[in-house]
């Protein structure tokens, strides 16, 4: 959320507007009374583009803040429930800039992005006015150095004291990003006020999920951001992502799962999920995965695609059968089993009347056709 990112930046010395987070209309009114008008009322949802979606509105008085809070709270913006608002003092802005640090997978390191124009999507600025955007590839051993910060500030058109102020802010943003294992940390817009100050008007931090074990304070917050199925999967250490289709997919290994989803799309199907049970999955783990899709109302057919190396196909079969026997719900299954103890696994499933297919493409094709036939 914006307020959380700003709390982090504030703790690193980055200036942010005066503001308060509220969860009710009454709190919004009282917060406005404690701040200096005019105000900005900002819906706190974890998506970009809130302004264009009507989630960020100006107000001139506490009563206007109250009216906007009544309009925004408990609505949905881009599918996210608005449970809280950030009431902030509105600043007089002279110029809007952009500064961000993100991972460049192509460069296999962090890159710094600085733009002479902020307040809109940086992709849009880069497309329409690429001369206004500069990128700096960081040496992973040396990181973000003071001369990088001064180079970015100079590119934005500043010198003297303003350049030094921006240098400090950029260094602080970088330290925050590295300390929090951020995949992305950005300030957009980074505003220059009419008083010559620089303030983070909006900010976003995306923390690498794989580094959450180093940030215990963020783990509960991470779980809150997941869908119910994704939370359930996380409890069992399953890699699960909700998708929009109706064909449930269970595989072992992220690469095989992504390849299976690609084939589903290629053959005209719509995957309902990404579900990777990982290597060496036990029958209990397989059973949990199958049950998740059995109880998922949007899943019409379940496709299990296992390439058994460490994973034993007979244990996969046992997990599938355990899930089917214990769940009070039935759905068509197509299973492709290849690898260790595959003959035993196939026999166990076939004896239970489950369709077992040798070839991955054939398995996907049959599953897609079963979904179409209803």
N, C-alpha and C positions, 0 to 999 in steps of 0.2 A: 504494500500500500504506500501511497505518497507520504503520508504522515510518518510511517515507519522509516522510510528512506531518509526523510528530513531529520528525524531524530538521530539517525546514525551520522549524517553529515554535520549536524549541529555539534555532536560530541567530538568531531574532528576539527572544529573551528570554522566550518563553512557557514557564512551568514544565510539565514532563512527568514522569511517574514514571521511576524508575531501571529500566533494562531492557536486554536484549541480544537480538539477532537470531541465531537458530541454524538450521542446516540438517540436523542429525542428532540422534539420540537422545543420543549421547555429549556433544555440545555443549550440549544442553538440560540435562543433569544437571550439567555443570561450570558452566554459567551460573547455575543455581539455587544452587550452593554459594557463588558469589561475591556473591549478592544476599541481602537480608534477608527471611526468610519472614514471612507467607505470600505466595504468588505467584499471578499470573494467567498462564495459558498461552493465547496467542492466535494462531490460524491466520492467516497473512498471505496473503489473497486479495483481489482488487480488487472486492469486493461489500459491500453493507450487509447487515445482518441476520445476521451471523455467529453472534452469541450464540444466537439462536433456532434456528439450524441446527446447534448443537452445536460450533461452532468456537472458543468462548471458555470456558475451564474454570478453576476455582480449584484450587489445590494447597497443601498445608501443609508439604511437605518435598521435598527434591531427588528422593527416590525416587518420590514421587507425580508430580512433573514429568516424570520419566523415563517413567513408565507412560503418562501422557497423551500425551507426545511419540510413543511407540510407536503409540498409537491414531490420532493425527491426521496424522502425516507420511505423505506419498504417498497420502493419500485424496483425495476430491474434495468440495468444498463449493460447492453451487450451480453445479456444472459446472466449477469451477476447481481445478486440481491444487494441493494444499498442499505447497509445496516448502520453506517456511520457517516458523518460529514466532517470536513475540516473547514472551520470558520477562520478566515485569515484577514488581516489588514491588507487593503489594496494599496500598492505602491505606485508612484508616478514613474513611469518607465520611459527612458530615453532610447534604449536600444536592446534588442534581444539577440543572444548568442546561443551557441550549442557547444557542449563539451562532454565527451563520453570516452570510456575505455571498455573494450570488449575483446573477446577471444576471436582470433582469426585462425580458423582451422587450416586454411590454405598456407598461412605463414607459420603455423604451429607456435604461435606466441600471442601476446597481447598487442593490440594496436590502439593508438589514441586517435580519436576523431575530433577535430575542431572545426567549427563552422562560423563564418562571419554573420550567418543568419540563423536564428533559432525561432522557437515557437510553433514550428510545423514539423512534419515528419522529416527526419534527416535524409531519408531515401529520396523524398521529393526534391529537397534542395540539391542533393547530389545529381539528380537526373536533369533538373532544369538549369541549374547554375553550378556546374562542377568546379568552376574556378573559385567558388566561395568555400570549398571544403578541402581541408588538408588531412592527411593521415600520416601517422608516425609509427613505424614498426619498431617495437621495443626488443632490444636484446634481452632474452630471458635471464641472463646472468646479471646484467647491469640494471634492468628495469627502467623506470621513468626518472630521468635525470633532470636537474634544474635547467639545463640548457634546452631540454625538450619543452619544458613549461614556458620558458621565455620565447622560444620559437613559435609556439602556438599563440601566445598573447600578441606577439609582434604581427603574426599573420592576421590576427583579428583587427589590427590597426592601432594597437596601443603602445605607448612608450612611457618612460619615467615612472612616477608613482603608481599609475594605473597598471602598468605592466608588472610591477612588483606585487601588487595586490592580487592580480590574476595568477601570477606564479605561485603564490602561497595557496590560493584556492585550488589550483590544479594539483599541486602536490598533496593537499589534504584529501582530495577526491581519490587520487591514486592510492594513498595509504589505506583509506577506508575500503576501497575495492579489493586490495590484496588481503587485508586482514579478514574480510568476510568471504574470501574465496568466490568473488563475484564473476559470473560469466559476462555480466554487463553492469556497468554503473554509469549513469548519464544524468546530466543536469540540462533540462530543456523546458523552458528557456532559462539560461543564465542571464539575468537582467542587469543592465547598467541603469541605475536610477538617475533622475535629474540632478541628484546631489552628488553624482559621481561614485556612488557605492556599487559593489557587485553583490547580487543576491540570487540564491537558488530559488526561483519561483516554483519550479516543479522538479521532481527527481524520481529516479527509478533504480532499484538494485535487484538484480536477479542472481541469487546464490546458487552455485553448483550443487545439485541434489547429492552428488557423491561426496561432498565435503560436509554434509550436515552433522556427521558424527563429531566434527570439531566445533560445532555450534549448537550445543544442547538447548540453548534458549530459543532456537529457531525451529526445533523439530516439531513441537506441538503446533506451531503456526503453519508449518508445511503441511501437516496432516489436515488442518482445517481447510486448506485450499484445494484438497482433493475431492473428487466425487465419492459417494458412499462405496462404490465398488473398488475404486482406487485405494481408498483407506483400508478396506478389508484386505486387499492384496498386499498392501504395505505391511500389515500386521504379520503376514505369513512370508514376508520377504520374496514375494512374487513380483516380477516386472510386468505391470499392467497399465494400459492406457485405454480409456474409452474412445471409441470411434463411432461413426454415425450409421453403420450398416446393420445387417441382420444375420450375417454368418459369423458365428463364434469361432475363434482361432486359438488353438493351443499348440505351442511348439517348444522345443528345447534349444536355446541359443538365440541371441538377438538377431544374428545374421539370417538364420533359417526362418525366424518369425517374419522378418522384413521381406525376405524372398517369397515366402508363402503369401503374404499380403499383396505383394506385387502381382503374383500369378492370379490371385483372386480378382484383382482389378482387371488384369489382362483378359480374363475369361468372362468378364461382365458381372462379377459379383461385387458385393459391398461388405467388407469386413466390419464386424461390430466392435472389434477390440484388437489390441496387441497384448498377448499374454505369453510370456516366456517363463517356463518353469525352471530354467537353468540346467546345468549339467549334473548328472548323478541324482536326479530327482527321486525321492522315495515314493512308495505307494500313497502315503498320507498326503504328500505334497501334490501328487497328481489328482488325488480325490478332491482336495480343496479347490484346485483349478477347475475341474469338471463341474463341481457343484456351483461354483460362481456363475458359470455360463448356463447351467440348468435353470437357475433361479433368476437369470437376467431376462426380463420379459421381451426385450427386443431381439433376442437370439432365437432364430427359428431352427437352425441346424448347427451342429458342432463339428468342426473339423479338427482332428488331432493329427499333427504331423511330427513324428519323432524320428530323429536320426541317432540311433543308440550307439554310443561309444562307451563312455563311462556309464551312461544311463542304460539300465537293463530293460529290454522290451517286456519281459515277463512281469517286472515290477510295475511298468507303465500299465500293462493290461490289468493287473490286480487293482491298481488305483482307480482305473476307469470303472471296473466292475463294482468295487466298494462304493463308489459315488452313486452309481445307478441303483444299487440295492438299498442304499440308505436314504436316497432322496425320493420324496413322494411326487415326483414329476418325471415325465418322459419326453425326450426330444430325439429326433433322428441324429445318428452319429456316423461319421465317416472317419476311419482311422487308417493312417499310413504308418507302418512300423518297419524300420530297417535297422539292422545292427545286432548287438549282442542279445542272444537268446530270442531272436525274432520268430523262429518257428514256434517256440513255446508260447510266446505272447499272442501270436496270430491265432493259434489253436484255442487258447483260452477265450478270446473275444468271439471267434467264429462259433464256438459252442454255445455262446450266449446270444447268438443271432445278430451280432454287430458286423457291419460291412467293413472288411479289411482290404485295403488296396495296396499294391506294391509300389506303383509309380506315383510320384508327387503330383504331376499334372493331372493324371487320371483322377486322383483323390479330390483335387480341387474342383475339377470339372463336374464330378458326380455331386459334390456338396452344393455347388452353385445351382445345378439343375434341380436338386431337391428343394432348395429354397424357392426357386421359381414355381415349382409344382405345388408348393404350399404344404 
